[in-house]
């Protein structure tokens, strides 16, 4: 009787161990923003050209604005670097960049 009980306990432990291994080492599914559930925002990480700072670019599809956000390690705050109005940029108006207009020069048309 003890041998049967010991074999059953060993079998249960093996099944539990296999279940644990399958759930832990199963590759996670990559899930981007599904279109119906994404709302009206897209986020992309990238670098700011000319600096060593990385940024998160937030695109508001409803208002067609692009926001650049950085994290300041000293103050531990998220900082808005600048905003672009994409509707105005595509419409042909001269764009301004964030809180400091003209910082990157005037765009030239070709």
Secondary structure as the mmCIF struct_conf table of DSSP 4:
data_model
#
loop_
_struct_conf.conf_type_id
_struct_conf.id
_struct_conf.beg_label_comp_id
_struct_conf.beg_label_asym_id
_struct_conf.beg_label_seq_id
_struct_conf.end_label_comp_id
_struct_conf.end_label_asym_id
_struct_conf.end_label_seq_id
HELX_RH_AL_P HELX_RH_AL_P1 UNK A 2 UNK A 24
BEND BEND1 UNK A 25 UNK A 26
HELX_LH_PP_P HELX_LH_PP_P1 UNK A 27 UNK A 30
HELX_RH_3T_P HELX_RH_3T_P1 UNK A 35 UNK A 37
BEND BEND2 UNK A 38 UNK A 38
TURN_TY1_P TURN_TY1_P1 UNK A 39 UNK A 40
STRN STRN1 UNK A 41 UNK A 47
HELX_LH_PP_P HELX_LH_PP_P2 UNK A 48 UNK A 48
TURN_TY1_P TURN_TY1_P2 UNK A 49 UNK A 50
BEND BEND3 UNK A 51 UNK A 52
STRN STRN2 UNK A 54 UNK A 60
TURN_TY1_P TURN_TY1_P3 UNK A 61 UNK A 64
STRN STRN3 UNK A 65 UNK A 72
TURN_TY1_P TURN_TY1_P4 UNK A 73 UNK A 76
STRN STRN4 UNK A 77 UNK A 85
HELX_RH_AL_P HELX_RH_AL_P2 UNK A 86 UNK A 91
TURN_TY1_P TURN_TY1_P5 UNK A 92 UNK A 92
HELX_LH_PP_P HELX_LH_PP_P3 UNK A 93 UNK A 95
TURN_TY1_P TURN_TY1_P6 UNK A 98 UNK A 99
BEND BEND4 UNK A 100 UNK A 100
TURN_TY1_P TURN_TY1_P7 UNK A 101 UNK A 104
HELX_LH_PP_P HELX_LH_PP_P4 UNK A 106 UNK A 109
#
